[in-house]
C-alpha cells in the first residue's frame, strides 16, 4: 500500500503542475461536481460587487440640480441641468452616465440615495474597513461581511469556491473569511491547469491521467481518494477553461476599459457555470481633491458603460435575472467644492443596484443640502440595510448573523429568495 500510494502521488504530480494563486490552487477553485458537469444550477443567484475606491462624489453623480443649494455650493463644479440624464424634475445622472440612464429606462437599475452610517469617518482606510466588514467597532476586523457569508455557507460541493476577487489589487477585506480563502485573479488563464511535459504531448497527459483513474476507487486511504478526485476534476475544469480562453477577446462588445475587461471575465465565468456566487472587483481613482470635472467624468463613463455592457452580455445569455450588481464607495464628498476645483472627503453617497429591481430609479429621499452635518450630507439609509437586502432577499441567507438583527431589508428586488 505504501508503494502504491507513493506511485500515485508521483503520477498525480506528473499529471499536473498547479498554478498557485494567492494561497489558493486550481483544484480548489475548479474542482467540479456532477452537478456542474451537467451545466450547473440555473436558479442559483449571483452577486457582483463593485467598489469605487477613493470616495465618489455622489453629488455630481446623482445630481440634485433642482434642489436649493446645489448651484450655490458648486459654482465651478456645477453641472448644467440640460446636460444631465433626468430622472425627475430635481434629480439627474451625470452626463457621462448614458449607459446607466438606459438601465433605469429598461427597469434594471435602482439608485439608493444618501447611503452611509452614523458618525461617519473621513479616513479612506477606516471607512473602507467599516463598509467591508459591516462593523463600526474598530476591534472587530477579523472577517469581512462577504467572508462571513462564505463561512455561513460552508465549503462548496466538489471544492467549488464561493467567491472570487477579480483585479490586480490586493484581495479586499470584505472577502476575508475563516474557513475558505477567496482567490484573486486578473486574467482567466491564471486558472489554467499547466500540464506536465510539452503542451502538445497529449499522449503523455492521457497516460498520466489514465494512471490516476486506475487508482482503486474504493480505497480507504482518504489522501489517495482526495488526490484522485482533485486531479481529475482539475483537469476536467481546465479543459473547460481552455475552451473559454482562446477566443474570449474576439468580437467583444465591451468598451475598452479595464473595468469592462474585468466584467467580461466575470461574465464568462458566470456563463460557464463555475458555481461561484460572489464576485468582487474595484474601480480606483475617485479621490478627486483637485480638478475634478474631467477625472470624474472619465471614471463615471468607465463605470456606466462597463456596467451596461455587462448587463447586456448577461441578458443576451438569458442570465441577467440571476445576477445582481452592487456599486458603492466608502464615502461621498463634501457638499461645498474646495479652492482647487475639487471636493474633499465627505459622508453619505448614492449606491447603485443593477438587476431585477422592484422600483427602477430613485429609492429614498435625497439628503438635504441645507441641513448638513459639519458640511456633509446626513445619511438617509444605513448601508447595512442594503447588505441585509442582498442577503435576505437575493442570496437567501439570513442577514442577522452577518450585519446584525437591527437592519431591516429594503424593498429593492422584484423577486425574493
Secondary structure in CASP SS format (residue, H / E / C, confidence):
PFRMAT SS
TARGET T0000
AUTHOR 0000-0000-0000
METHOD secondary structure of the structure
MODEL  1
X C 1.00
X H 1.00
X H 1.00
X H 1.00
X H 1.00
X H 1.00
X H 1.00
X H 1.00
X H 1.00
X H 1.00
X H 1.00
X H 1.00
X H 1.00
X H 1.00
X H 1.00
X C 1.00
X E 1.00
X C 1.00
X C 1.00
X C 1.00
X E 1.00
X C 1.00
X C 1.00
X E 1.00
X C 1.00
X H 1.00
X H 1.00
X H 1.00
X H 1.00
X H 1.00
X C 1.00
X C 1.00
X C 1.00
X H 1.00
X H 1.00
X H 1.00
X H 1.00
X C 1.00
X C 1.00
X C 1.00
X C 1.00
X C 1.00
X C 1.00
X C 1.00
X C 1.00
X E 1.00
X E 1.00
X E 1.00
X E 1.00
X E 1.00
X E 1.00
X E 1.00
X C 1.00
X C 1.00
X C 1.00
X C 1.00
X C 1.00
X H 1.00
X H 1.00
X H 1.00
X C 1.00
X E 1.00
X E 1.00
X C 1.00
X C 1.00
X C 1.00
X C 1.00
X C 1.00
X C 1.00
X H 1.00
X H 1.00
X H 1.00
X H 1.00
X C 1.00
X C 1.00
X C 1.00
X C 1.00
X C 1.00
X C 1.00
X C 1.00
X H 1.00
X H 1.00
X H 1.00
X C 1.00
X E 1.00
X E 1.00
X C 1.00
X C 1.00
X C 1.00
X C 1.00
X C 1.00
X E 1.00
X E 1.00
X C 1.00
X C 1.00
X C 1.00
X C 1.00
X H 1.00
X H 1.00
X H 1.00
X H 1.00
X H 1.00
X H 1.00
X H 1.00
X H 1.00
X C 1.00
X C 1.00
X C 1.00
X E 1.00
X E 1.00
X E 1.00
X E 1.00
X E 1.00
X E 1.00
X E 1.00
X E 1.00
X C 1.00
X C 1.00
X C 1.00
X C 1.00
X C 1.00
X C 1.00
X C 1.00
X H 1.00
X H 1.00
X H 1.00
X H 1.00
X H 1.00
X H 1.00
X H 1.00
X H 1.00
X H 1.00
X H 1.00
X C 1.00
X C 1.00
X C 1.00
X C 1.00
X C 1.00
X C 1.00
X C 1.00
X C 1.00
X C 1.00
X C 1.00
X C 1.00
X H 1.00
X H 1.00
X H 1.00
X H 1.00
X H 1.00
X H 1.00
X H 1.00
X H 1.00
X H 1.00
X C 1.00
X C 1.00
X C 1.00
X H 1.00
X H 1.00
X H 1.00
X C 1.00
X C 1.00
X C 1.00
X E 1.00
X E 1.00
X E 1.00
X E 1.00
X C 1.00
X C 1.00
X C 1.00
X C 1.00
X C 1.00
X C 1.00
X H 1.00
X H 1.00
X H 1.00
X C 1.00
X C 1.00
X C 1.00
X C 1.00
X C 1.00
X C 1.00
X C 1.00
X E 1.00
X E 1.00
X E 1.00
X C 1.00
X C 1.00
X H 1.00
X H 1.00
X H 1.00
X H 1.00
X C 1.00
X C 1.00
X E 1.00
X C 1.00
X C 1.00
X C 1.00
X C 1.00
X C 1.00
X C 1.00
X C 1.00
X H 1.00
X H 1.00
X H 1.00
X H 1.00
X H 1.00
X H 1.00
X H 1.00
X H 1.00
X H 1.00
X H 1.00
X H 1.00
X H 1.00
X C 1.00
X C 1.00
X C 1.00
X C 1.00
X C 1.00
X C 1.00
X C 1.00
X C 1.00
X H 1.00
X H 1.00
X H 1.00
X H 1.00
X H 1.00
X H 1.00
X H 1.00
X H 1.00
X H 1.00
X H 1.00
X H 1.00
X H 1.00
X H 1.00
X H 1.00
X H 1.00
X H 1.00
X H 1.00
X H 1.00
X H 1.00
X H 1.00
X H 1.00
X H 1.00
X H 1.00
X H 1.00
X C 1.00
X C 1.00
X C 1.00
X C 1.00
X C 1.00
X C 1.00
X C 1.00
X C 1.00
X C 1.00
X C 1.00
X C 1.00
X C 1.00
X H 1.00
X H 1.00
X H 1.00
X H 1.00
X H 1.00
X H 1.00
X H 1.00
X H 1.00
X H 1.00
X H 1.00
X H 1.00
X H 1.00
X H 1.00
X H 1.00
X C 1.00
X C 1.00
X C 1.00
X C 1.00
X C 1.00
X C 1.00
X E 1.00
X E 1.00
X E 1.00
X E 1.00
X E 1.00
X E 1.00
X C 1.00
X C 1.00
X C 1.00
X C 1.00
X C 1.00
X C 1.00
X C 1.00
X C 1.00
X H 1.00
X H 1.00
X H 1.00
X H 1.00
X H 1.00
X H 1.00
X H 1.00
X H 1.00
X H 1.00
X H 1.00
X H 1.00
X H 1.00
X H 1.00
X H 1.00
X H 1.00
X H 1.00
X H 1.00
X H 1.00
X H 1.00
X H 1.00
X H 1.00
X H 1.00
X H 1.00
X H 1.00
X H 1.00
X C 1.00
X C 1.00
X C 1.00
X H 1.00
X H 1.00
X H 1.00
X E 1.00
X E 1.00
X E 1.00
X E 1.00
X E 1.00
X E 1.00
X E 1.00
X C 1.00
X C 1.00
X C 1.00
X E 1.00
X C 1.00
X C 1.00
X C 1.00
X C 1.00
X C 1.00
X C 1.00
X C 1.00
X C 1.00
X C 1.00
X C 1.00
X C 1.00
X E 1.00
X C 1.00
X C 1.00
X C 1.00
X E 1.00
X E 1.00
X E 1.00
X E 1.00
X E 1.00
X E 1.00
X C 1.00
X C 1.00
X E 1.00
X C 1.00
X C 1.00
X C 1.00
X E 1.00
X E 1.00
X E 1.00
X C 1.00
X C 1.00
X C 1.00
X C 1.00
X C 1.00
X C 1.00
X C 1.00
X C 1.00
X C 1.00
X E 1.00
X C 1.00
X C 1.00
X E 1.00
X C 1.00
X C 1.00
X C 1.00
X C 1.00
X E 1.00
X E 1.00
X H 1.00
X H 1.00
X H 1.00
X H 1.00
X H 1.00
X H 1.00
X H 1.00
X H 1.00
X H 1.00
X H 1.00
X H 1.00
X H 1.00
X H 1.00
X C 1.00
X C 1.00
X C 1.00
X C 1.00
X H 1.00
X H 1.00
X H 1.00
X H 1.00
X C 1.00
X C 1.00
X C 1.00
X C 1.00
X C 1.00
X C 1.00
X C 1.00
X C 1.00
X C 1.00
X E 1.00
X C 1.00
X C 1.00
X C 1.00
X C 1.00
END
